[in-house]
Amino acid sequence: MEWHDRAFTELAVAELYEIIYQRQRVFVVEQRCFYLDADGLDPAARHIFATRSGALIAYLRVLPAGARYAEVTIGRVLTTPEARGEGLGRPLMERGFAAVRAHHADVPVRIGAQAHLTAFYASLGFVQDGEPFDEDGIPHVYMLRAPGSHR
């Protein structure tokens, strides 16, 4: 397995295609959330992903403060169906935190988590920040990770 941390302009065309393909496969098709995945924020993001034998198996993006929320944001977190159950969620998020430290310093991080994953994100230092809400038919909750917990 190989880990990557790339700015949008550093992505190869084939990498970008695979990222978009997997995001649409998981979020639009599998979860039946019909929304525009190409939301205009990718050029500002760091793209953190794992590949095995050249195939993308886990992904997230890190957005700078002000791009989506006031805080730095981690989002579009996914593990491909083929790689689920391998325990990639935690190391993926740890790579995301490393990217936050490297590119944004030790700052708060906000996520819009699917409600059924709040215990997982809480185990990574996130706390609920606000009331649950519906996003594309899936219950979500905002969560915040304080500075200093990114180590």
C-alpha positions in Angstrom: 0.0 0.0 0.0 1.2 3.5 -0.8 0.0 6.8 0.7 -0.2 10.1 -1.2 -0.7 13.7 -0.2 -1.2 15.9 -3.3 -2.4 19.4 -4.1 -5.0 19.5 -7.0 -2.3 20.6 -9.4 -0.1 17.7 -8.4 -2.6 15.1 -9.3 -2.1 13.1 -12.4 -5.1 13.0 -14.7 -5.6 9.2 -14.0 -5.4 9.9 -10.2 -8.0 12.6 -10.5 -10.3 10.4 -12.6 -10.0 7.6 -10.1 -10.8 9.9 -7.2 -13.9 11.3 -8.9 -14.9 7.8 -9.9 -14.6 6.4 -6.4 -16.4 9.3 -4.8 -19.3 9.0 -7.2 -19.3 5.2 -6.8 -19.5 5.5 -3.0 -21.5 8.7 -2.3 -23.7 9.0 -5.3 -24.4 5.4 -6.4 -23.9 3.3 -3.3 -25.4 5.7 -0.9 -28.0 7.0 -3.4 -27.2 10.7 -2.7 -27.8 12.6 -5.9 -25.7 15.7 -5.7 -22.9 17.3 -7.7 -19.7 15.8 -6.4 -17.6 18.2 -8.5 -18.4 21.1 -6.2 -15.7 23.5 -7.2 -13.7 22.9 -4.0 -11.2 20.3 -5.2 -8.7 22.8 -6.6 -8.3 24.3 -3.0 -8.0 20.9 -1.4 -5.2 18.5 -0.4 -6.1 15.1 -1.6 -5.0 12.3 0.7 -5.3 8.7 -0.6 -4.0 5.2 -0.5 -3.4 3.0 -3.4 -2.6 -0.7 -3.7 -1.3 -2.1 -7.0 -2.1 1.3 -8.5 -5.8 1.2 -7.5 -7.3 3.8 -5.1 -8.6 2.1 -1.9 -9.1 5.0 0.6 -9.5 8.8 0.1 -10.2 12.1 1.9 -9.7 15.7 1.1 -8.6 18.6 3.4 -10.1 22.0 2.7 -8.5 25.2 4.0 -10.4 27.4 6.5 -13.0 29.5 4.7 -13.4 27.2 1.7 -16.4 25.4 3.2 -16.5 26.3 6.9 -14.6 28.8 9.0 -12.3 25.9 10.1 -10.1 23.6 8.1 -12.4 20.7 6.9 -11.8 17.0 6.3 -14.4 15.5 4.0 -15.3 13.0 1.3 -13.8 10.3 3.5 -14.2 6.9 1.9 -12.8 3.4 1.7 -13.7 1.5 -1.4 -16.0 -1.5 -1.1 -13.0 -3.8 -2.0 -10.9 -2.5 0.9 -13.6 -2.2 3.6 -13.0 -4.2 6.8 -9.2 -3.8 6.5 -9.1 -1.0 9.2 -8.1 1.8 6.8 -10.4 4.4 8.3 -8.1 5.3 11.3 -4.8 5.5 9.3 -6.6 7.5 6.6 -7.8 10.0 9.2 -4.3 10.1 10.8 -2.9 10.9 7.3 -5.5 13.7 7.1 -4.4 15.1 10.4 -0.8 15.0 9.3 -1.8 17.0 6.2 -3.6 19.5 8.4 -0.5 20.0 10.5 1.8 20.2 7.5 -0.3 22.6 5.4 -2.4 24.5 8.0 -0.6 24.2 11.4 -2.3 23.0 14.6 -5.8 24.3 14.0 -9.4 23.1 14.7 -10.8 20.7 12.2 -14.6 20.5 11.3 -16.3 17.6 9.7 -19.9 16.9 8.7 -20.1 13.3 9.8 -22.7 10.7 9.0 -24.5 10.2 12.3 -23.8 6.4 12.4 -20.0 7.2 12.4 -20.0 9.6 15.4 -18.4 7.1 17.7 -15.6 6.4 15.3 -14.9 10.1 14.9 -15.2 10.7 18.7 -12.4 8.1 19.1 -10.3 10.4 17.0 -10.9 13.4 19.2 -13.9 15.0 17.5 -16.8 16.2 19.6 -20.3 16.9 18.4 -20.9 20.6 17.6 -24.6 21.3 17.0 -27.7 19.4 16.4 -28.1 16.5 13.9 -29.2 17.5 10.4 -30.2 15.8 7.2 -27.9 15.9 4.2 -29.1 14.2 1.0 -31.4 11.9 3.0 -28.7 10.8 5.5 -28.5 11.9 9.1 -25.3 14.0 9.7 -23.8 15.9 12.6 -21.1 18.6 12.7 -18.1 17.6 14.8 -15.1 19.6 15.8 -11.6 18.5 16.7 -9.7 21.0 18.9 -6.2 22.2 18.2 -3.6 20.2 20.1 -5.4 16.9 19.5 -3.7 16.3 16.2 -0.7 14.5 17.5 
